[in-house]
Amino acid sequence: MNPNPATSAECQIEFVKICCDVAQLNLTSFFEDSGFLTPIDLEIDDYGKEQFTITQSQID
């Protein structure tokens, strides 16, 4: 685990990992169905502009 993710996208990936660890379950399909584990590369302008990138390799 990464205690200090550098980006919001990395925080999202860490959130998924932590949820799985805490629940002691593989919640991958839940997060895939909810869109959390979908590759994305988009500039988001919400409280300031930030590049939000999640790659397939991060998901795997």
C-alpha positions as CSV (number, residue, x, y, z in Angstrom):
1,M,0.0,0.0,0.0
2,N,1.0,3.6,-0.6
3,P,0.4,5.7,2.5
4,N,0.8,9.0,0.6
5,P,-0.7,8.7,-2.9
6,A,0.5,11.6,-5.1
7,T,-2.7,12.0,-7.1
8,S,-6.4,11.7,-6.7
9,A,-6.4,8.8,-9.1
10,E,-3.8,7.0,-7.0
11,C,-6.0,7.7,-3.9
12,Q,-8.9,6.0,-5.7
13,I,-6.8,2.9,-6.4
14,E,-5.6,2.8,-2.8
15,F,-9.2,3.1,-1.5
16,V,-10.1,0.0,-3.4
17,K,-7.1,-1.9,-2.0
18,I,-7.9,-0.8,1.6
19,C,-11.5,-1.7,1.2
20,C,-10.5,-5.2,0.1
21,D,-8.0,-5.6,2.9
22,V,-10.5,-4.4,5.6
23,A,-13.3,-6.6,4.3
24,Q,-10.9,-9.5,3.7
25,L,-12.8,-10.0,0.4
26,N,-12.0,-9.5,-3.2
27,L,-14.3,-6.6,-4.0
28,T,-12.9,-6.2,-7.5
29,S,-16.2,-7.0,-9.3
30,F,-18.1,-4.5,-7.1
31,F,-15.6,-1.7,-8.0
32,E,-15.6,-2.6,-11.7
33,D,-19.4,-2.5,-11.8
34,S,-19.3,0.9,-10.0
35,G,-16.8,2.3,-12.5
36,F,-14.0,2.7,-10.0
37,L,-11.8,0.3,-11.9
38,T,-12.1,1.8,-15.4
39,P,-9.1,3.1,-17.3
40,I,-9.4,6.9,-17.6
41,D,-7.2,9.8,-18.7
42,L,-9.1,13.0,-18.3
43,E,-8.6,16.6,-17.0
44,I,-11.1,17.2,-14.3
45,D,-12.0,20.8,-13.3
46,D,-13.4,20.4,-9.8
47,Y,-11.9,22.7,-7.1
48,G,-9.1,23.3,-9.6
49,K,-7.9,21.5,-12.7
50,E,-6.2,18.1,-12.3
51,Q,-5.2,15.4,-14.7
52,F,-7.0,12.2,-13.5
53,T,-5.3,9.1,-15.0
54,I,-5.9,5.4,-14.1
55,T,-4.2,2.9,-16.4
56,Q,-5.1,-0.7,-17.0
57,S,-1.8,-1.7,-15.4
58,Q,-2.7,0.1,-12.2
59,I,-6.0,-1.8,-12.2
60,D,-4.4,-5.2,-12.8
